[in-house]
Amino acid sequence: MSTKNAVLLIVKQNNGIDYNALLNKFASSYSNMNSARAALSRSLKDLIVFGFLSRRGNRFFVLEKGESEIYSEIKNKLVIGLNSSLKQKQPENDIDSIVTKLQILLERSRQDKDLMKTSRSSIDFFVSDLENVQKNLEASAAHLSYISGVFSEQINSMKELDFYDLVSMENTKDSTLILEQIFSGTIENEFAVECTLEAVAQAISENLGLKHKNNSFTLPKKKFKKFCAFVLTNKLEFLNEKIILFSSSFKLVFFLGKIFLSGPYSEIKKLK
């Protein structure tokens, strides 16, 4: 509901309300009184100028045009919206919107009997229609619960069968120590390394006393520690370039200042 219509509704429900009482009711949705006072003053000025409210001394009264505006908002924004949602083939697909609009409609109806009469005469659905939507929701919820259970079992099976998982961490001295422990236990004596840019492959391989071919080179296991240290030292220079190391069990990627390690779940879970 707009600020002006919120003011209109308060005045309609408390016709003849004085300014201080109106401000106290209006200010409940604002973080401080000064903001509420400024917004209320602007709204009152426009509502009086355009004939929605009248002012007599320090008191405010809703006019016929003001009442029509309130009914129009309730009907156009809430009732028509609800009618449209509930005419759909599967209204439960629009349940968030239905619940939101119904909540506002019910609150307004409890506050104002005239608004309740307008709402009752304008809606094109029955309570039983809402109950049918609820039944469909419950059926969908039961199905989702079943699927979720099956999905959970499948995830556990993936873990038991040691399918691959992924972990990411910042590229730091501590993380490189973890990598050294992991790759020291692999069966290979050397690893294949690929870089997205040949200049990066050249810089790393030359620092390690190795030869590169295009954007790749072979890294002896004994130089893995030095390799990680060099990448860490130059991580800002290599920030936007991927450096990828392959082993029989793991794939190691340096990118954007982070380390991405994929491998068997039983190994990756130790790092989470």
C-alpha positions as CSV (number, residue, x, y, z in Angstrom):
1,M,0.0,0.0,0.0
2,S,1.3,3.5,-0.9
3,T,2.1,6.0,1.8
4,K,-0.9,8.2,0.8
5,N,-3.3,5.2,0.9
6,A,-1.8,4.2,4.3
7,V,-2.7,7.6,5.6
8,L,-6.1,7.4,4.0
9,L,-6.8,4.1,5.7
10,I,-5.8,5.4,9.1
11,V,-8.0,8.4,8.8
12,K,-11.0,6.3,7.6
13,Q,-10.7,4.0,10.5
14,N,-10.3,6.9,12.9
15,N,-12.4,9.7,11.2
16,G,-11.7,13.0,12.9
17,I,-8.3,11.9,14.2
18,D,-6.0,14.7,15.4
19,Y,-2.5,15.2,14.0
20,N,-0.5,13.8,16.9
21,A,-2.6,10.6,17.1
22,L,-2.3,10.2,13.3
23,L,1.4,10.7,13.5
24,N,1.8,8.1,16.2
25,K,-0.1,5.5,14.2
26,F,1.7,6.4,10.9
27,A,5.2,6.4,12.5
28,S,5.1,2.7,13.4
29,S,6.6,1.8,9.9
30,Y,9.4,4.3,10.1
31,S,12.8,4.1,11.8
32,N,12.6,7.6,13.3
33,M,10.0,10.2,14.0
34,N,11.5,12.9,11.9
35,S,11.3,10.8,8.7
36,A,7.7,9.8,9.6
37,R,6.7,13.5,10.2
38,A,8.2,14.6,6.9
39,A,6.4,11.8,4.9
40,L,3.1,12.4,6.7
41,S,3.2,16.2,6.0
42,R,3.8,15.6,2.3
43,S,1.0,13.0,2.1
44,L,-1.5,15.1,4.0
45,K,-0.8,18.2,1.8
46,D,-1.4,16.2,-1.4
47,L,-4.4,14.3,0.0
48,I,-6.1,17.6,1.0
49,V,-5.2,19.4,-2.2
50,F,-6.7,16.6,-4.4
51,G,-9.8,16.2,-2.3
52,F,-9.2,12.9,-0.6
53,L,-9.1,14.4,3.0
54,S,-10.5,17.5,4.7
55,R,-9.0,19.3,7.6
56,R,-10.9,21.0,10.4
57,G,-8.6,22.7,12.8
58,N,-6.2,19.9,13.9
59,R,-8.4,17.1,12.9
60,F,-8.6,15.1,9.6
61,F,-11.6,13.5,7.9
62,V,-11.8,11.2,4.9
63,L,-14.0,12.4,2.0
64,E,-15.9,10.3,-0.5
65,K,-13.1,10.5,-3.0
66,G,-10.7,9.2,-0.3
67,E,-13.0,6.2,0.5
68,S,-13.2,5.4,-3.2
69,E,-9.5,5.4,-3.5
70,I,-9.1,2.9,-0.7
71,Y,-11.7,0.6,-2.1
72,S,-10.1,0.9,-5.5
73,E,-6.7,-0.2,-4.2
74,I,-8.2,-3.1,-2.3
75,K,-10.2,-4.3,-5.3
76,N,-7.6,-3.6,-8.0
77,K,-4.4,-4.7,-6.3
78,L,-5.7,-7.4,-4.0
79,V,-9.0,-8.8,-5.1
80,I,-8.4,-8.8,-8.8
81,G,-4.9,-10.2,-8.2
82,L,-6.3,-13.0,-6.1
83,N,-9.1,-13.7,-8.6
84,S,-6.5,-14.0,-11.3
85,S,-4.2,-16.3,-9.4
86,L,-7.0,-18.7,-8.4
87,K,-8.3,-18.9,-11.9
88,Q,-5.0,-20.5,-13.0
89,K,-4.9,-24.2,-13.9
90,Q,-2.5,-24.8,-11.0
91,P,-3.0,-21.9,-8.5
92,E,-0.6,-23.6,-6.1
93,N,2.2,-22.5,-8.3
94,D,1.4,-18.9,-7.4
95,I,1.0,-19.7,-3.7
96,D,3.5,-17.0,-2.5
97,S,1.5,-14.2,-4.1
98,I,-1.8,-15.7,-3.0
99,V,-0.7,-15.9,0.7
100,T,0.7,-12.4,0.6
101,K,-2.4,-10.8,-0.9
102,L,-4.8,-12.9,1.3
103,Q,-2.9,-11.7,4.5
104,I,-3.2,-8.1,3.5
105,L,-6.9,-8.5,2.6
106,L,-7.7,-10.3,5.9
107,E,-5.9,-7.6,7.9
108,R,-7.7,-4.8,6.1
109,S,-11.0,-6.6,6.4
110,R,-10.6,-7.1,10.2
111,Q,-9.8,-3.4,10.6
112,D,-12.7,-2.0,8.4
113,K,-16.2,-3.6,8.0
114,D,-16.9,-1.6,4.9
115,L,-13.7,-2.9,3.3
116,M,-14.7,-6.4,4.3
117,K,-18.1,-6.0,2.6
118,T,-16.3,-4.8,-0.6
119,S,-13.9,-7.8,-0.5
120,R,-16.7,-10.3,0.0
121,S,-18.7,-9.0,-2.9
122,S,-15.7,-8.7,-5.3
123,I,-13.9,-12.1,-4.9
124,D,-14.7,-14.8,-7.5
125,F,-13.6,-17.8,-5.5
126,F,-14.8,-19.7,-2.5
127,V,-13.3,-21.0,0.7
128,S,-13.5,-24.5,-0.8
129,D,-11.3,-23.3,-3.7
130,L,-8.7,-22.3,-1.2
131,E,-9.0,-25.7,0.5
132,N,-8.4,-27.5,-2.8
133,V,-5.3,-25.4,-3.3
134,Q,-4.2,-26.5,0.2
135,K,-4.7,-30.1,-0.7
136,N,-2.6,-29.8,-3.8
137,L,0.1,-28.1,-1.8
138,E,0.1,-30.9,0.7
139,A,0.4,-33.5,-2.1
140,S,3.2,-31.6,-3.7
141,A,5.0,-31.3,-0.3
142,A,4.7,-35.0,0.3
143,H,6.1,-35.7,-3.1
144,L,9.0,-33.3,-2.6
145,S,9.7,-34.8,0.8
146,Y,9.9,-38.3,-0.9
147,I,12.1,-37.0,-3.7
148,S,14.3,-35.2,-1.1
149,G,14.8,-38.5,0.8
150,V,15.7,-40.4,-2.4
151,F,18.1,-37.6,-3.4
152,S,19.7,-37.7,0.1
153,E,20.3,-41.4,-0.3
154,Q,21.8,-40.9,-3.7
155,I,24.2,-38.3,-2.3
156,N,25.3,-40.7,0.4
157,S,25.8,-43.4,-2.2
158,M,28.0,-41.1,-4.2
159,K,30.1,-40.5,-1.1
160,E,30.4,-44.2,-0.3
161,L,31.5,-44.9,-3.9
162,D,34.1,-42.1,-3.5
163,F,32.9,-40.0,-6.4
164,Y,34.8,-36.7,-6.9
165,D,34.2,-33.7,-4.7
166,L,35.6,-30.1,-4.7
167,V,37.0,-27.9,-2.1
168,S,38.2,-24.3,-2.4
169,M,40.6,-22.3,-0.1
170,E,42.6,-19.1,-0.2
171,N,46.1,-19.5,-1.6
172,T,48.2,-19.0,1.6
173,K,51.2,-20.6,3.2
174,D,49.0,-22.8,5.3
175,S,47.0,-24.1,2.3
176,T,50.2,-24.9,0.3
177,L,51.4,-27.0,3.2
178,I,48.2,-28.9,3.0
179,L,48.7,-29.4,-0.7
180,E,52.3,-30.7,-0.1
181,Q,51.0,-33.3,2.3
182,I,48.3,-34.5,-0.2
183,F,50.5,-34.6,-3.3
184,S,53.5,-36.2,-1.6
185,G,51.3,-39.3,-1.1
186,T,50.3,-39.7,-4.8
187,I,51.7,-42.5,-6.8
188,E,53.2,-40.3,-9.6
189,N,56.7,-39.0,-9.8
190,E,55.7,-36.1,-12.0
191,F,52.6,-34.0,-12.8
192,A,51.2,-32.4,-15.9
193,V,50.7,-28.6,-15.6
194,E,48.7,-26.4,-18.0
195,C,48.3,-22.7,-18.0
196,T,45.7,-20.6,-19.8
197,L,48.5,-18.3,-20.9
198,E,51.8,-19.5,-22.4
199,A,53.7,-16.6,-20.7
200,V,52.7,-17.9,-17.3
201,A,53.8,-21.5,-18.2
202,Q,57.1,-20.0,-19.3
203,A,57.6,-17.9,-16.1
204,I,56.9,-20.9,-13.8
205,S,58.9,-23.5,-15.7
206,E,62.0,-21.2,-16.1
207,N,61.9,-20.4,-12.4
208,L,61.9,-24.2,-11.7
209,G,64.6,-24.9,-14.3
210,L,62.1,-26.8,-16.5
211,K,61.2,-26.6,-20.1
212,H,57.7,-25.7,-21.3
213,K,55.9,-26.6,-24.5
214,N,53.3,-24.0,-25.5
215,N,51.3,-23.4,-22.4
216,S,52.2,-26.6,-20.5
217,F,55.1,-28.4,-18.8
218,T,55.9,-31.4,-16.7
219,L,56.5,-30.9,-13.0
220,P,58.7,-33.4,-11.1
221,K,57.2,-34.3,-7.7
222,K,60.3,-33.2,-5.9
223,K,59.7,-29.6,-7.2
224,F,56.1,-29.5,-6.2
225,K,56.8,-27.4,-3.0
226,K,58.8,-24.9,-5.0
227,F,56.1,-24.7,-7.6
228,C,53.4,-23.9,-5.0
229,A,55.7,-21.3,-3.3
230,F,56.3,-19.6,-6.7
231,V,52.6,-19.5,-7.5
232,L,51.8,-18.1,-4.1
233,T,54.5,-15.4,-4.4
234,N,53.2,-14.3,-7.8
235,K,49.5,-14.9,-7.2
236,L,48.6,-11.2,-7.9
237,E,50.5,-11.4,-11.2
238,F,48.7,-14.7,-12.1
239,L,45.4,-13.6,-10.6
240,N,43.3,-13.9,-13.8
241,E,45.1,-16.9,-15.3
242,K,44.3,-20.5,-14.5
243,I,47.2,-22.8,-13.5
244,I,46.0,-26.4,-13.6
245,L,47.9,-29.4,-12.2
246,F,46.8,-33.0,-13.0
247,S,47.5,-36.2,-11.1
248,S,45.9,-39.6,-11.3
249,S,43.5,-38.8,-8.4
250,F,43.4,-35.0,-8.1
251,K,43.0,-31.9,-10.1
252,L,44.5,-28.7,-8.7
253,V,43.6,-25.3,-10.0
254,F,45.1,-21.9,-9.0
255,F,42.8,-19.1,-10.0
256,L,41.7,-15.6,-8.7
257,G,44.0,-16.0,-5.6
258,K,42.3,-19.2,-4.6
259,I,43.0,-22.9,-4.7
260,F,40.4,-25.4,-6.1
261,L,41.1,-29.0,-5.4
262,S,38.9,-31.9,-6.7
263,G,39.4,-35.5,-6.0
264,P,37.9,-38.5,-4.3
265,Y,35.3,-37.6,-1.7
266,S,37.1,-39.6,1.1
267,E,40.1,-37.3,0.6
268,I,38.3,-34.0,0.0
269,K,36.0,-34.3,3.0
270,K,39.1,-34.2,5.3
271,L,39.7,-30.6,4.1
272,K,36.1,-29.3,4.7
